[in-house]
Amino acid sequence: MPSIAAILRQRAGQLAARLRGHMPVAVTATLLAVGIYALVHLVRSVGPAEILQEMRALPWKVAATAGALTAVGYLALASYDLFALRAIGRHLPTGLALRAGLLGTALGNTLGLSALSGGAVRYRFYGPRGLGATEVAAVSAYVAMAIGTGLTVIGLIALALHPGALPDYLPWGAGLVGPGAAALAVIVIGVLLFACLRRTSVRLGPARLTMPGLRALGLQGTAALVDVIASAAVLWVLLPSGKPALAAFVAVYAVAMMAGVLSHVPGGVGVFEAVVLASLPVGVPVLTATAALMCFRIIYYLVPFVLALILLGGREIGGGLRRLRRPSAAMGA
């Protein structure tokens, strides 16, 4: 006859198994609640009247162009999940990886802590396919590192080509900024190539992250280039006349994005805008540029965020309804 201690251990194990089974749903529900709260907070801080006024004042052709560029940028971001899954030795359907990447990125961009918030979303997609929590965390970590590395390299290259893009934020002259940025870019690229040739790997619990081969690195670099240029172009098309050329603006955008990420403020709100405004030529009207930044927040962050909430919520509701129908169908049979 089993002892009381053995019975208690068995019951505790059963309870833990049940909790683990419901944990993804609980995490997703919490994420949705936080997302809705963040959405309400964003609307309240900006003001619905101001949003409508700025959207009405924006020419529809400019808004459509910005929306199309946003879609291109997010598709490039979603492709990082494909590279991340291969890095941990997992090969899932491309459509599934892109959906998880899109929703995870759209929520993580606005909520901040993208590895955590995006990881919770990815777990809802990858968990049923056999990926454990550690593997999903490895995917999220890989995506975050890839985005940060790509943004850094492209920003350094752009700054090397256009060293005068950030006159008020760098204490050195263009004669030092250009060569310095180029040298840093060469160092970072050299380290990446060395790690890829050696196929360096890092173990995260039971999951192992392996650096991609040169071909995969080239594809990933292309995705990073598309992502950064497309997202920078979203803001560039919204800015008024007098703005710098797109090639020079990419350097401003990359540095502003890095400053926002390092600030740990969700979406880099405030920090990103301050860098962009300080870097624009004197002839650009501040009020018009501020309105363009507001429209950028709406088009590049708010709209994908709302769509992701709707799609994720619809997916969870649909899954819940299917689970409710199964017992009924079994009873009818």
C-alpha positions as a Markdown table, in Angstrom:
| # | Residue | x | y | z |
|---|---|---|---|---|
| 1 | Met | 0.0 | 0.0 | 0.0 |
| 2 | Pro | 1.5 | 3.4 | -1.0 |
| 3 | Ser | 2.5 | 5.7 | 1.8 |
| 4 | Ile | 0.9 | 9.1 | 2.4 |
| 5 | Ala | 4.1 | 10.8 | 1.1 |
| 6 | Ala | 3.9 | 8.8 | -2.2 |
| 7 | Ile | 0.3 | 9.7 | -2.6 |
| 8 | Leu | 1.0 | 13.4 | -2.0 |
| 9 | Arg | 3.9 | 13.3 | -4.5 |
| 10 | Gln | 1.6 | 11.7 | -7.1 |
| 11 | Arg | -1.2 | 14.2 | -6.5 |
| 12 | Ala | 1.3 | 17.1 | -6.7 |
| 13 | Gly | 2.7 | 15.7 | -10.0 |
| 14 | Gln | -0.8 | 15.4 | -11.4 |
| 15 | Leu | -1.6 | 19.0 | -10.3 |
| 16 | Ala | 1.6 | 20.3 | -11.9 |
| 17 | Ala | 0.8 | 18.5 | -15.1 |
| 18 | Arg | -2.6 | 20.1 | -15.2 |
| 19 | Leu | -1.1 | 23.6 | -14.5 |
| 20 | Arg | 1.5 | 23.1 | -17.3 |
| 21 | Gly | -1.3 | 22.2 | -19.7 |
| 22 | His | -3.3 | 25.4 | -18.9 |
| 23 | Met | -0.2 | 27.6 | -18.6 |
| 24 | Pro | 0.0 | 28.6 | -22.3 |
| 25 | Val | -3.7 | 29.7 | -22.2 |
| 26 | Ala | -3.1 | 31.7 | -19.0 |
| 27 | Val | 0.0 | 33.4 | -20.4 |
| 28 | Thr | -1.8 | 34.3 | -23.6 |
| 29 | Ala | -4.8 | 35.6 | -21.7 |
| 30 | Thr | -2.5 | 37.7 | -19.6 |
| 31 | Leu | -0.7 | 39.0 | -22.7 |
| 32 | Leu | -4.0 | 39.9 | -24.3 |
| 33 | Ala | -5.1 | 41.8 | -21.2 |
| 34 | Val | -1.8 | 43.7 | -21.0 |
| 35 | Gly | -2.1 | 44.4 | -24.7 |
| 36 | Ile | -5.6 | 45.8 | -24.4 |
| 37 | Tyr | -4.4 | 48.0 | -21.4 |
| 38 | Ala | -1.5 | 49.3 | -23.4 |
| 39 | Leu | -3.8 | 50.1 | -26.3 |
| 40 | Val | -6.1 | 52.0 | -24.1 |
| 41 | His | -3.2 | 53.8 | -22.6 |
| 42 | Leu | -1.8 | 54.7 | -26.0 |
| 43 | Val | -5.1 | 56.1 | -27.2 |
| 44 | Arg | -5.6 | 58.0 | -23.9 |
| 45 | Ser | -2.1 | 59.6 | -24.0 |
| 46 | Val | -2.4 | 60.7 | -27.6 |
| 47 | Gly | -6.1 | 61.5 | -27.7 |
| 48 | Pro | -8.6 | 60.1 | -30.2 |
| 49 | Ala | -9.4 | 63.5 | -31.6 |
| 50 | Glu | -5.7 | 64.1 | -32.4 |
| 51 | Ile | -5.3 | 60.7 | -34.0 |
| 52 | Leu | -8.3 | 61.3 | -36.2 |
| 53 | Gln | -7.2 | 64.8 | -37.1 |
| 54 | Glu | -3.7 | 63.7 | -38.1 |
| 55 | Met | -5.1 | 60.7 | -40.1 |
| 56 | Arg | -7.5 | 62.9 | -42.0 |
| 57 | Ala | -4.8 | 65.4 | -42.8 |
| 58 | Leu | -2.5 | 62.7 | -44.2 |
| 59 | Pro | -2.9 | 62.2 | -48.0 |
| 60 | Trp | -4.2 | 58.7 | -48.7 |
| 61 | Lys | -1.4 | 58.0 | -51.2 |
| 62 | Val | 1.2 | 58.7 | -48.5 |
| 63 | Ala | -0.7 | 56.6 | -46.0 |
| 64 | Ala | -1.1 | 53.7 | -48.5 |
| 65 | Thr | 2.7 | 53.8 | -49.3 |
| 66 | Ala | 3.5 | 53.8 | -45.6 |
| 67 | Gly | 1.2 | 50.9 | -45.0 |
| 68 | Ala | 2.7 | 48.9 | -47.8 |
| 69 | Leu | 6.2 | 49.5 | -46.5 |
| 70 | Thr | 5.1 | 48.5 | -43.1 |
| 71 | Ala | 3.8 | 45.2 | -44.4 |
| 72 | Val | 7.2 | 44.6 | -46.2 |
| 73 | Gly | 9.1 | 45.4 | -43.0 |
| 74 | Tyr | 7.0 | 43.0 | -40.9 |
| 75 | Leu | 7.3 | 40.2 | -43.4 |
| 76 | Ala | 11.0 | 40.6 | -43.2 |
| 77 | Leu | 10.9 | 40.5 | -39.4 |
| 78 | Ala | 8.7 | 37.4 | -39.5 |
| 79 | Ser | 11.3 | 35.6 | -41.6 |
| 80 | Tyr | 13.7 | 35.7 | -38.6 |
| 81 | Asp | 11.6 | 32.9 | -37.1 |
| 82 | Leu | 12.6 | 30.6 | -40.0 |
| 83 | Phe | 16.3 | 31.2 | -39.3 |
| 84 | Ala | 15.8 | 30.8 | -35.6 |
| 85 | Leu | 14.0 | 27.5 | -35.9 |
| 86 | Arg | 16.8 | 26.1 | -38.1 |
| 87 | Ala | 19.4 | 27.3 | -35.6 |
| 88 | Ile | 17.8 | 25.0 | -32.9 |
| 89 | Gly | 17.5 | 22.2 | -35.4 |
| 90 | Arg | 13.7 | 22.4 | -35.9 |
| 91 | His | 12.0 | 22.5 | -39.2 |
| 92 | Leu | 8.3 | 23.6 | -39.0 |
| 93 | Pro | 6.0 | 24.7 | -41.8 |
| 94 | Thr | 6.9 | 28.1 | -43.3 |
| 95 | Gly | 3.4 | 29.4 | -42.9 |
| 96 | Leu | 3.3 | 28.6 | -39.2 |
| 97 | Ala | 6.7 | 30.2 | -38.5 |
| 98 | Leu | 5.7 | 33.4 | -40.4 |
| 99 | Arg | 2.4 | 33.6 | -38.5 |
| 100 | Ala | 4.1 | 33.2 | -35.2 |
| 101 | Gly | 6.8 | 35.7 | -36.2 |
| 102 | Leu | 4.3 | 38.3 | -37.4 |
| 103 | Leu | 2.1 | 38.2 | -34.3 |
| 104 | Gly | 5.0 | 37.9 | -31.9 |
| 105 | Thr | 6.8 | 40.8 | -33.4 |
| 106 | Ala | 3.7 | 43.0 | -33.7 |
| 107 | Leu | 3.0 | 42.6 | -30.0 |
| 108 | Gly | 6.6 | 42.7 | -28.8 |
| 109 | Asn | 7.4 | 45.9 | -30.7 |
| 110 | Thr | 4.7 | 47.8 | -28.8 |
| 111 | Leu | 4.7 | 46.1 | -25.4 |
| 112 | Gly | 8.5 | 46.0 | -25.1 |
| 113 | Leu | 10.4 | 43.0 | -23.7 |
| 114 | Ser | 9.9 | 41.4 | -27.0 |
| 115 | Ala | 11.7 | 38.2 | -26.0 |
| 116 | Leu | 9.1 | 37.7 | -23.3 |
| 117 | Ser | 5.9 | 39.0 | -24.9 |
| 118 | Gly | 6.8 | 37.6 | -28.3 |
| 119 | Gly | 7.9 | 34.4 | -26.7 |
| 120 | Ala | 4.5 | 33.9 | -25.1 |
| 121 | Val | 2.8 | 34.2 | -28.5 |
| 122 | Arg | 5.3 | 31.9 | -30.2 |
| 123 | Tyr | 4.7 | 29.2 | -27.5 |
| 124 | Arg | 1.0 | 29.1 | -28.5 |
| 125 | Phe | 2.1 | 28.2 | -32.1 |
| 126 | Tyr | 5.2 | 26.1 | -31.5 |
| 127 | Gly | 4.1 | 24.3 | -28.3 |
| 128 | Pro | 1.6 | 22.1 | -30.0 |
| 129 | Arg | 4.3 | 21.2 | -32.5 |
| 130 | Gly | 6.5 | 19.7 | -29.8 |
| 131 | Leu | 8.8 | 22.7 | -28.9 |
| 132 | Gly | 9.4 | 23.1 | -25.2 |
| 133 | Ala | 9.5 | 26.3 | -23.3 |
| 134 | Thr | 13.3 | 26.4 | -23.5 |
| 135 | Glu | 13.3 | 25.9 | -27.2 |
| 136 | Val | 10.8 | 28.7 | -27.7 |
| 137 | Ala | 12.9 | 30.9 | -25.5 |
| 138 | Ala | 15.9 | 30.1 | -27.6 |
| 139 | Val | 13.9 | 31.1 | -30.8 |
| 140 | Ser | 12.9 | 34.4 | -29.2 |
| 141 | Ala | 16.5 | 35.1 | -28.0 |
| 142 | Tyr | 17.8 | 34.3 | -31.5 |
| 143 | Val | 15.3 | 36.7 | -33.1 |
| 144 | Ala | 16.1 | 39.5 | -30.7 |
| 145 | Met | 19.8 | 39.1 | -31.2 |
| 146 | Ala | 19.4 | 38.9 | -35.0 |
| 147 | Ile | 17.3 | 42.0 | -35.1 |
| 148 | Gly | 19.7 | 43.9 | -32.9 |
| 149 | Thr | 22.8 | 42.8 | -34.8 |
| 150 | Gly | 21.2 | 43.6 | -38.2 |
| 151 | Leu | 20.1 | 47.0 | -37.0 |
| 152 | Thr | 23.6 | 47.7 | -35.6 |
| 153 | Val | 25.5 | 46.7 | -38.8 |
| 154 | Ile | 23.2 | 48.5 | -41.2 |
| 155 | Gly | 23.2 | 51.6 | -38.9 |
| 156 | Leu | 27.0 | 51.6 | -38.8 |
| 157 | Ile | 27.3 | 51.2 | -42.6 |
| 158 | Ala | 24.8 | 54.0 | -43.1 |
| 159 | Leu | 26.7 | 56.2 | -40.7 |
| 160 | Ala | 30.0 | 55.4 | -42.4 |
| 161 | Leu | 28.5 | 56.6 | -45.7 |
| 162 | His | 26.7 | 59.6 | -44.2 |
| 163 | Pro | 28.8 | 60.6 | -41.1 |
| 164 | Gly | 27.0 | 64.0 | -40.9 |
| 165 | Ala | 23.6 | 62.5 | -40.3 |
| 166 | Leu | 23.8 | 63.0 | -36.5 |
| 167 | Pro | 25.5 | 66.3 | -35.9 |
| 168 | Asp | 23.9 | 67.0 | -32.5 |
| 169 | Tyr | 24.2 | 63.6 | -31.0 |
| 170 | Leu | 27.9 | 62.7 | -31.6 |
| 171 | Pro | 30.8 | 64.7 | -30.0 |
| 172 | Trp | 33.1 | 63.9 | -32.9 |
| 173 | Gly | 33.3 | 65.5 | -36.3 |
| 174 | Ala | 32.4 | 63.7 | -39.6 |
| 175 | Gly | 36.1 | 63.0 | -40.2 |
| 176 | Leu | 36.2 | 60.7 | -37.2 |
| 177 | Val | 32.6 | 59.4 | -37.3 |
| 178 | Gly | 32.8 | 58.0 | -40.8 |
| 179 | Pro | 36.0 | 55.9 | -40.4 |
| 180 | Gly | 35.0 | 54.9 | -36.9 |
| 181 | Ala | 31.6 | 53.6 | -37.9 |
| 182 | Ala | 33.2 | 51.8 | -40.9 |
| 183 | Ala | 35.8 | 50.1 | -38.6 |
| 184 | Leu | 33.1 | 49.0 | -36.1 |
| 185 | Ala | 31.0 | 47.6 | -39.0 |
| 186 | Val | 34.0 | 45.6 | -40.3 |
| 187 | Ile | 34.7 | 44.2 | -36.8 |
| 188 | Val | 31.1 | 43.2 | -36.2 |
| 189 | Ile | 30.8 | 41.6 | -39.7 |
| 190 | Gly | 34.2 | 39.8 | -39.1 |
| 191 | Val | 33.0 | 38.4 | -35.8 |
| 192 | Leu | 29.8 | 37.1 | -37.4 |
| 193 | Leu | 31.6 | 35.5 | -40.3 |
| 194 | Phe | 34.1 | 33.8 | -38.0 |
| 195 | Ala | 31.3 | 32.5 | -35.8 |
| 196 | Cys | 29.4 | 31.2 | -38.9 |
| 197 | Leu | 32.5 | 29.5 | -40.3 |
| 198 | Arg | 33.1 | 27.8 | -37.0 |
| 199 | Arg | 29.4 | 27.1 | -36.6 |
| 200 | Thr | 29.6 | 28.3 | -33.1 |
| 201 | Ser | 26.8 | 27.1 | -30.8 |
| 202 | Val | 25.4 | 28.1 | -27.5 |
| 203 | Arg | 23.5 | 25.8 | -25.2 |
| 204 | Leu | 20.3 | 27.2 | -23.5 |
| 205 | Gly | 19.2 | 24.4 | -21.3 |
| 206 | Pro | 18.2 | 21.4 | -23.5 |
| 207 | Ala | 18.2 | 23.7 | -26.6 |
| 208 | Arg | 21.3 | 24.4 | -28.6 |
| 209 | Leu | 21.6 | 27.6 | -30.7 |
| 210 | Thr | 23.9 | 27.1 | -33.7 |
| 211 | Met | 25.1 | 30.0 | -35.8 |
| 212 | Pro | 23.9 | 29.7 | -39.4 |
| 213 | Gly | 26.1 | 28.9 | -42.4 |
| 214 | Leu | 27.3 | 31.6 | -44.8 |
| 215 | Arg | 24.3 | 31.1 | -47.2 |
| 216 | Ala | 21.8 | 31.4 | -44.3 |
| 217 | Leu | 23.7 | 34.4 | -42.9 |
| 218 | Gly | 23.5 | 36.1 | -46.4 |
| 219 | Leu | 19.7 | 35.5 | -46.5 |
| 220 | Gln | 19.3 | 36.8 | -42.9 |
| 221 | Gly | 21.4 | 39.8 | -43.8 |
| 222 | Thr | 19.1 | 40.5 | -46.8 |
| 223 | Ala | 16.1 | 40.2 | -44.5 |
| 224 | Ala | 17.7 | 42.7 | -42.1 |
| 225 | Leu | 18.4 | 45.1 | -44.9 |
| 226 | Val | 14.8 | 44.9 | -46.1 |
| 227 | Asp | 13.5 | 45.3 | -42.6 |
| 228 | Val | 15.5 | 48.4 | -41.7 |
| 229 | Ile | 15.2 | 50.2 | -45.0 |
| 230 | Ala | 11.4 | 49.5 | -45.2 |
| 231 | Ser | 10.7 | 50.6 | -41.7 |
| 232 | Ala | 12.9 | 53.8 | -42.1 |
| 233 | Ala | 11.1 | 54.5 | -45.4 |
| 234 | Val | 7.8 | 54.4 | -43.5 |
| 235 | Leu | 8.8 | 57.4 | -41.5 |
| 236 | Trp | 10.7 | 59.0 | -44.3 |
| 237 | Val | 7.6 | 59.2 | -46.6 |
| 238 | Leu | 5.6 | 60.7 | -43.8 |
| 239 | Leu | 8.1 | 63.5 | -43.0 |
| 240 | Pro | 7.6 | 66.9 | -44.7 |
| 241 | Ser | 9.8 | 68.4 | -47.4 |
| 242 | Gly | 13.3 | 69.4 | -46.4 |
| 243 | Lys | 14.1 | 66.0 | -44.9 |
| 244 | Pro | 17.4 | 64.3 | -45.7 |
| 245 | Ala | 17.8 | 61.7 | -48.5 |
| 246 | Leu | 16.6 | 58.2 | -47.6 |
| 247 | Ala | 20.1 | 56.8 | -47.6 |
| 248 | Ala | 21.2 | 59.4 | -45.0 |
| 249 | Phe | 18.0 | 59.0 | -43.0 |
| 250 | Val | 18.6 | 55.3 | -42.6 |
| 251 | Ala | 21.5 | 56.2 | -40.3 |
| 252 | Val | 19.3 | 58.5 | -38.3 |
| 253 | Tyr | 16.6 | 55.9 | -38.0 |
| 254 | Ala | 19.0 | 53.1 | -37.0 |
| 255 | Val | 20.6 | 55.2 | -34.3 |
| 256 | Ala | 17.2 | 56.4 | -33.0 |
| 257 | Met | 15.9 | 52.8 | -32.9 |
| 258 | Met | 19.0 | 51.6 | -31.0 |
| 259 | Ala | 18.6 | 54.4 | -28.5 |
| 260 | Gly | 15.0 | 53.4 | -28.0 |
| 261 | Val | 15.9 | 49.8 | -27.5 |
| 262 | Leu | 18.6 | 50.6 | -25.0 |
| 263 | Ser | 16.2 | 52.9 | -23.1 |
| 264 | His | 14.0 | 49.8 | -22.4 |
| 265 | Val | 10.9 | 52.0 | -22.9 |
| 266 | Pro | 8.1 | 50.0 | -24.8 |
| 267 | Gly | 8.5 | 51.0 | -28.4 |
| 268 | Gly | 11.2 | 53.5 | -27.5 |
| 269 | Val | 8.5 | 56.1 | -27.1 |
| 270 | Gly | 9.9 | 59.5 | -26.5 |
| 271 | Val | 13.6 | 58.5 | -26.9 |
| 272 | Phe | 13.2 | 57.6 | -30.6 |
| 273 | Glu | 11.3 | 60.8 | -31.4 |
| 274 | Ala | 13.8 | 63.0 | -29.6 |
| 275 | Val | 16.7 | 61.6 | -31.7 |
| 276 | Val | 14.8 | 61.9 | -35.0 |
| 277 | Leu | 13.7 | 65.5 | -34.3 |
| 278 | Ala | 17.2 | 66.6 | -33.2 |
| 279 | Ser | 18.7 | 65.1 | -36.3 |
| 280 | Leu | 16.4 | 66.7 | -38.9 |
| 281 | Pro | 17.6 | 69.8 | -40.8 |
| 282 | Val | 16.7 | 73.2 | -39.4 |
| 283 | Gly | 14.3 | 73.9 | -42.3 |
| 284 | Val | 12.0 | 71.0 | -41.4 |
| 285 | Pro | 9.0 | 72.4 | -39.4 |
| 286 | Val | 9.0 | 70.8 | -35.9 |
| 287 | Leu | 5.2 | 70.7 | -35.6 |
| 288 | Thr | 4.8 | 68.9 | -39.0 |
| 289 | Ala | 7.7 | 66.5 | -38.2 |
| 290 | Thr | 6.0 | 65.7 | -34.8 |
| 291 | Ala | 2.7 | 65.0 | -36.6 |
| 292 | Ala | 4.6 | 62.7 | -39.0 |
| 293 | Leu | 6.1 | 60.8 | -36.0 |
| 294 | Met | 2.7 | 60.4 | -34.5 |
| 295 | Cys | 1.4 | 59.0 | -37.8 |
| 296 | Phe | 4.4 | 56.7 | -37.9 |
| 297 | Arg | 3.5 | 55.4 | -34.5 |
| 298 | Ile | 0.0 | 54.7 | -35.6 |
| 299 | Ile | 0.9 | 53.0 | -38.9 |
| 300 | Tyr | 4.0 | 51.1 | -37.9 |
| 301 | Tyr | 3.1 | 50.2 | -34.3 |
| 302 | Leu | -0.5 | 50.7 | -33.4 |
| 303 | Val | -2.2 | 49.2 | -36.5 |
| 304 | Pro | -0.1 | 46.0 | -36.5 |
| 305 | Phe | -0.5 | 45.8 | -32.7 |
| 306 | Val | -4.3 | 46.0 | -33.0 |
| 307 | Leu | -4.4 | 43.5 | -35.9 |
| 308 | Ala | -2.2 | 41.1 | -33.9 |
| 309 | Leu | -4.5 | 41.4 | -30.8 |
| 310 | Ile | -7.6 | 40.7 | -33.0 |
| 311 | Leu | -6.0 | 37.7 | -34.8 |
| 312 | Leu | -4.6 | 36.2 | -31.6 |
| 313 | Gly | -7.8 | 36.7 | -29.7 |
| 314 | Gly | -9.8 | 35.2 | -32.6 |
| 315 | Arg | -7.4 | 32.2 | -32.7 |
| 316 | Glu | -7.9 | 31.7 | -28.9 |
| 317 | Ile | -11.7 | 32.0 | -29.1 |
| 318 | Gly | -11.8 | 29.6 | -32.1 |
| 319 | Gly | -9.6 | 27.1 | -30.3 |
| 320 | Gly | -11.8 | 27.4 | -27.2 |
| 321 | Leu | -15.0 | 26.8 | -29.2 |
| 322 | Arg | -13.5 | 23.7 | -30.9 |
| 323 | Arg | -12.5 | 22.3 | -27.5 |
| 324 | Leu | -16.0 | 22.8 | -26.3 |
| 325 | Arg | -17.5 | 21.0 | -29.3 |
| 326 | Arg | -15.3 | 17.9 | -28.9 |
| 327 | Pro | -16.9 | 16.7 | -25.7 |
| 328 | Ser | -20.4 | 17.4 | -27.1 |
| 329 | Ala | -19.5 | 15.4 | -30.3 |
| 330 | Ala | -18.1 | 12.6 | -28.2 |
| 331 | Met | -21.3 | 12.4 | -26.1 |
| 332 | Gly | -23.4 | 12.4 | -29.2 |
| 333 | Ala | -21.4 | 9.5 | -30.6 |
